Amino acid sequence: MKDEKLGFIRGSGNVYRDFGYPDADLLLLKANVAGSVIRMLDQLGLTVRKAQELTGIAAADFSRIRQADLDRFTLDRLIIIASRLGAKFRLTVRHPRASKRRREGSPELDAVLKGQKQVRVARGKLKWTGNLEEMRRD
């Protein structure tokens, strides 16, 4: 045992991906938001009962979050809970650089976009005009 060398494997930064979970990115997001909820509860000195009074969210939900029992929670539910505690969220979507074929128009992408009637943005709705460049400017 003493002579055996240990090997190191560099992780991807997402433990769920490293262990092969199919929805690894979603699980990591949920864990990050749940961690924020726990941090806010600790910083505000709130018990689960006080958090329930403050937010209207069941104390049992806060207990589940504290125990990292996140199976019952969707990402949007966790975001709502964190928001009621005062958290602010910003969503950034980064796309890889488009190839020339994509910039000129892809039949597959055009078919998907043509079928969309509207795109939801934040709390409002952004009407689909059929012109992607016009929407990017807004």
C-alpha positions in Angstrom: 0.0 0.0 0.0 2.8 2.4 0.9 4.5 1.9 -2.4 1.3 2.5 -4.4 1.3 5.9 -6.1 -2.0 7.7 -6.1 -3.2 9.3 -9.4 -5.0 12.5 -9.6 -7.8 13.3 -12.0 -8.7 16.9 -12.7 -12.4 17.5 -12.2 -14.6 19.3 -14.7 -15.8 21.8 -12.1 -19.1 20.1 -11.9 -19.1 17.1 -9.5 -22.4 15.9 -11.0 -20.9 15.7 -14.4 -17.8 13.9 -13.0 -20.1 11.2 -11.6 -22.0 10.9 -14.8 -25.4 12.4 -14.0 -27.3 13.1 -17.2 -28.7 16.4 -15.9 -25.5 17.5 -14.3 -25.7 21.2 -15.2 -29.2 21.5 -13.7 -28.2 19.8 -10.5 -25.2 22.1 -10.1 -27.4 25.2 -10.6 -29.9 23.9 -8.0 -27.1 23.2 -5.6 -25.7 26.7 -6.1 -29.1 28.4 -5.5 -29.8 26.2 -2.5 -26.3 27.2 -1.1 -27.3 30.8 -1.5 -30.5 30.3 0.4 -28.6 28.7 3.2 -26.1 31.5 3.3 -28.9 34.1 3.4 -30.7 32.3 6.2 -27.4 32.2 8.2 -26.5 35.9 7.5 -30.0 37.0 8.4 -30.0 34.8 11.5 -33.3 33.2 10.5 -34.7 29.9 11.7 -36.8 27.9 9.4 -39.9 29.2 11.3 -38.9 32.8 11.0 -38.1 32.3 7.3 -41.6 30.9 6.8 -43.1 33.9 8.5 -41.0 36.3 6.4 -41.5 34.6 3.0 -44.7 32.6 3.1 -42.7 29.5 2.1 -43.2 26.4 4.3 -40.7 25.8 7.0 -40.4 22.2 5.8 -39.1 23.5 2.5 -36.3 25.5 4.3 -35.5 22.4 6.3 -35.2 20.3 3.1 -32.9 23.0 1.5 -30.7 23.0 4.6 -30.4 19.2 4.4 -29.6 19.4 0.7 -32.7 17.3 -0.1 -33.4 19.1 -3.4 -35.2 16.4 -5.3 -38.6 18.0 -4.7 -37.5 21.4 -5.9 -37.4 22.7 -9.4 -34.8 25.4 -10.3 -37.4 28.1 -10.6 -38.9 27.2 -7.2 -35.5 27.6 -5.6 -35.0 30.9 -7.3 -38.4 32.1 -6.1 -37.4 31.1 -2.5 -34.1 32.9 -2.8 -35.8 36.0 -4.3 -38.2 36.2 -1.4 -35.2 36.3 0.9 -33.9 39.2 -1.1 -31.5 37.6 -3.7 -31.1 39.1 -7.1 -30.4 37.0 -10.2 -28.8 37.7 -13.5 -28.9 35.1 -16.3 -26.1 35.2 -18.8 -26.2 32.9 -21.8 -23.0 32.6 -23.8 -23.0 31.0 -27.2 -20.0 29.6 -29.1 -19.0 31.6 -32.1 -21.3 30.9 -35.0 -19.9 29.3 -38.1 -20.3 31.0 -41.4 -23.1 28.6 -42.3 -25.0 29.6 -39.1 -24.5 33.3 -39.7 -25.8 33.0 -43.2 -28.8 31.0 -42.1 -29.2 27.4 -41.2 -32.3 25.5 -42.5 -32.6 23.7 -39.1 -32.3 26.8 -37.1 -34.6 28.8 -39.3 -37.3 26.0 -39.1 -37.1 26.1 -35.3 -37.3 29.9 -35.1 -40.0 30.2 -37.7 -42.2 28.0 -35.5 -41.8 30.2 -32.5 -44.6 32.7 -31.9 -43.1 34.5 -29.0 -40.1 34.4 -26.7 -40.5 35.0 -23.0 -38.0 37.5 -21.6 -37.9 38.1 -17.8 -41.5 39.0 -16.8 -42.6 40.4 -20.1 -43.1 38.9 -23.5 -41.1 39.7 -26.5 -43.0 39.2 -29.8 -41.2 37.1 -32.4 -40.8 39.2 -35.4 -39.0 36.6 -37.5 -35.9 38.9 -37.7 -33.2 37.6 -35.3 -30.9 40.6 -35.9 -33.7 43.0 -35.0 -34.3 41.2 -31.7 -30.6 41.2 -30.9 -30.5 45.0 -31.1 -33.4 45.4 -28.6 
